[in-house]
Amino acid sequence: MPTARPGRRSAALAVSAALAVALLAGGCSSSGPAAEDAADAKITLTVNLFSEFGYADLYKQYEQLHPNITIKENRADLGAHHQNLRAHLLAGSGTADIEAIEIGQVAGFQPQASKFVDFLQYGVSKDQWVPSKTAPASSADGKALFGLGTDMGGLALCYRSDLFKAAGLPTDRDQVSALLADWPAYTAAGKQFLAKSPTKGAKWFDSAGNLFSAIVAQSPTGFYDASGKPVVQENPAVKQAFDLVAGAVKDGQSAGIQAFTPAWDTGFQKSQFATVACPAWMSYEFKGNPPTDGGTWDIARIPGGGGNWGGSYLTVPESGKHTKAAVELAKWLTAPEQESWLFKNKGYFPSDQALWSQPDIAGFTDPLFNGAPTGKIFSQSAKDLQPQPLGAHGAEIGTAVGNALTSIEQGKADPATAWQKALADVANITG
């Protein structure tokens, strides 16, 4: 629910709107304004997502509770999905009944808030979420709420305790958190790991782009300021994060594996890196790609504390075919009971703030991570979060800077050249 939220990073952000429309045209049910349905009419609700949201079992449960309803899910690439939605909103037709929007994209849809159902008119209270979650999915005047928060990407640091032990680093998660208190300490430990690790080929972290995303996510201001102005060049936090990561790359700490690719999956399996900056939703990667050498992952607090990377919303376009039924499904999928189930069964941390203090969430432990108290870690990360202003092209900017760091990893550019290329790409994105 990845900035990429749980899902693969888009490799097609530049896909034209016309092509994006074609990608999902066959999977969308709406062709005009919403129609009224009899309470017991048999209908099919379509849900357009950009990745795995973990909803399959919940759909079955909802269908059992509502025998007249069948749910059909469609998925597309992150970039194509959002371009497709923009094109359908512009056309006034072609949307699914429910459309997901990723947090890095939601600000770009705020000017079109009136084209979505206002959930406040259907008994939803903004108090279910923290203001930083509802504000980007509200109309500019704050009077309408067009998106319901799904998960959020509370940050932690996943680490291979067996690789740490082999390199003489502490393995106890509290000691690891103390050692890696901030990002300079993290990269310093990376040098120690490389110097002492007997594991051939193992690097300190997986991807420069991933590490950069985590660091920037902790800054009070990221790619945009509070007025919605792009500030990549003016904001020293962005350049500082870039320089720190670029320096770690030059020191040989990065495995240089682009995230959300088959090679990344192999990196998990073949123990090619010892740490990953991991938002809650990334647990699917660990579940799907356990180390083939029997190694064990654990979780510590993220260096620097707090931060959010990723998360999504469910929206109901006004042009949908079954808006009232879609609203009820969207409300149910984002209700506390379902968000709690998704965390405990799928690893997607709830954006419903009341759940963060519930014993079954705050006290949740995960055998996947050596019994780590993931509920406590991600809850504290959420509570420590400093909300960051969002902008219309945040996801594309993140990709541009990530690509620049990848060029350093691949030996195609030095840090200074890569940074200038990133700034040029950002200027093209933001106009």
HELIX and SHEET records of a PDB file:
HELIX    1   1 ALA A   17  LEU A   24  1                                   8    
HELIX    2   2 ALA A   25  GLY A   27  5                                   3    
HELIX    3   3 ALA A   56  LEU A   65  1                                  10    
HELIX    4   4 LEU A   78  ALA A   91  1                                  14    
HELIX    5   5 ILE A  103  VAL A  106  1                                   4    
HELIX    6   6 ALA A  107  LYS A  115  5                                   9    
HELIX    7   7 PHE A  119  TYR A  122  5                                   4    
HELIX    8   8 LYS A  126  GLN A  128  5                                   3    
HELIX    9   9 PRO A  131  THR A  134  1                                   4    
HELIX   10  10 ALA A  135  ALA A  137  5                                   3    
HELIX   11  11 SER A  161  ALA A  166  1                                   6    
HELIX   12  12 ARG A  173  LEU A  179  1                                   7    
HELIX   13  13 TRP A  183  LYS A  196  1                                  14    
HELIX   14  14 ALA A  208  ALA A  217  1                                  10    
HELIX   15  15 PRO A  236  LYS A  250  1                                  15    
HELIX   16  16 PRO A  262  GLN A  269  1                                   8    
HELIX   17  17 ALA A  280  MET A  282  5                                   3    
HELIX   18  18 SER A  283  GLY A  288  1                                   6    
HELIX   19  19 THR A  323  LEU A  333  1                                  11    
HELIX   20  20 PRO A  336  LYS A  346  1                                  11    
HELIX   21  21 GLN A  353  SER A  357  5                                   5    
HELIX   22  22 PRO A  359  ALA A  362  1                                   4    
HELIX   23  23 PRO A  367  PHE A  369  5                                   3    
HELIX   24  24 THR A  374  LYS A  383  1                                  10    
HELIX   25  25 GLY A  394  GLU A  409  1                                  16    
HELIX   26  26 PRO A  415  THR A  430  1                                  16    
SHEET    1   A 7 ILE A  69  ARG A  75  0                                        
SHEET    2   A 7 ILE A  43  LEU A  49  1                                        
SHEET    3   A 7 ILE A  98  GLU A 102  1                                        
SHEET    4   A 7 ASN A 308  THR A 315 -1                                        
SHEET    5   A 7 LEU A 148  ARG A 160 -1                                        
SHEET    6   A 7 PHE A 273  PRO A 279 -1                                        
SHEET    7   A 7 LYS A 203  PHE A 205  1                                        
SHEET    1   B 6 ILE A  69  ARG A  75  0                                        
SHEET    2   B 6 ILE A  43  LEU A  49  1                                        
SHEET    3   B 6 ILE A  98  GLU A 102  1                                        
SHEET    4   B 6 ASN A 308  THR A 315 -1                                        
SHEET    5   B 6 LEU A 148  ARG A 160 -1                                        
SHEET    6   B 6 TRP A 297  ALA A 300 -1                                        
END                                                                             
